[in-house]
């Protein structure tokens, strides 16, 4: 079960009911992952983290990678083809930046 949210008790909820934490990306989200991992390890559990709404920004994506985020989901605009393609290119460029391409 994926448990979303960024509220103050979300880690308790994830550990009680979830197999993974699936928060919306927001400043401060990644800083909560070590607490989740520590508490999950104390409970003998491995809890994955997926992030919804990751920005097309190399710094954000590298932070997700370093924090051990299993998946970073990026929203695409509901728009014409050229805007959607540009959004995909921006996301691709951010990955290229962190991978040295």
Secondary structure, DSSP 8 states (H G I E B T S, - for coil): -EE---STTHHHHHHHH-SEEEEE--TTTGGGHHHHHHHHHHTT---EEEEES--S-HHHHHHHHHHT-SEEE----SS-HHHHHHHHHHHHHHHHHHHT-
